[in-house]
Structures are given as C-alpha cells and as structure tokens.
Amino acid sequence: MTTVDGGQAGRGEEAVRGFVEKLALLFADWGFPRMAARVLFALMTADAPGLTATQLAARLEVSPAAISGAVRYLGQIGFVVREPVPGSRRDHYRLRDHTWYAGTATAVQFYDVVISAADELLGSLGSAHSTAAERVAEMRDFFAFVRSRVPGLLDEWQASRAAPLQSGS
C-alpha cells in the first residue's frame, strides 16, 4: 500500500518530516536557501521518483509559488531535473541521478569563476603583500587547491561505489 505521493504506508512520516526540516535548517545555516533545501530533502525522502509542485507544496505545507522558486534554484545548481508529465501541463521534479556527485561536479564551474575573478582582481589591488591582496590570493589558492582535487575525489567515489562490499565493513 502506498500513500498519495507514492510513499510507502507504515513509514515514519513524522521522522521523515523532522529529517527534512533538520537538514534544511542546517543547509540554511550554511547559506543555502531554506526553501530550496526543504524541497531538496523532500524529494530525497520521497519514495516516488518525482513529485509535482502541488505534491511538494502539500508535503511542505507551503504555496506552489515557494516551490517554483526553489525548484528553479535547484535546477540551476544541477540538483533537480524537471520532466513534463505526459498528457498534462504539470511537471515532475526529481533529483538528478547521483545528486551529490552531480552537484559537486557542477561546483567545479563555480570554483573556476572564483579563481578567475580573484586573478583579475589581484592586479588591481596594488601590492601583492597588502592585506587585501593576501586574503584574495589565499581564497584563490584555496579554491584552486580544492578544484584540483575534486576530479580525483569524484573518481574515488565512483570506484568505491563500483567495488563489491567488503565483509565486516
């Protein structure tokens, strides 16, 4: 037996709602838009492969307009895919396959923009030893370091997912 939105009967829906709100608040504290975080985790905890804006709005007890902005944002950062419902004017929103992998891979483009912007600014800050120049250079160097490591980490992640489970692990 399933619920209206495709969830399994007997699930601890109160625990699921608590998880969604807890993680959304945590992500919001890190600067992620709160409604987008709520939608992200509502989709993550849905048993159905995708939900309509109406289903998301009902699940989160918000307006469809709030869902619209959230799914647009999640689509822009590569976490959510919008798919038309055949024979309807509605769309389903679903998590992109391998959500965290895809989101991390998308973040590399963000790192490139930060690195490039910092490089452009450094020439305009005057002395390379000024406080501002040192902070901007450190930011650039940090993002360049992380950027250089992301492809290897993603490869390691793929390899770990492909490896058979070790007994006792």
Secondary structure, DSSP 8 states (H G I E B T S, - for coil): -B-TTS-BTT--HHHHHHHHHHHHHHHHHTT--HHHHHHHHHHHT-SSS-EEHHHHHHHHT--HHHHHHHHHHHHHTTSEEEEE-TTSS-EEEEE-TTHHHHHHHHHHHHHHHHHHHHHHHHTTSS-TTSHHHHHHHHHHHHHHHHHHHHHHHHHHHHHHHHS---TT-
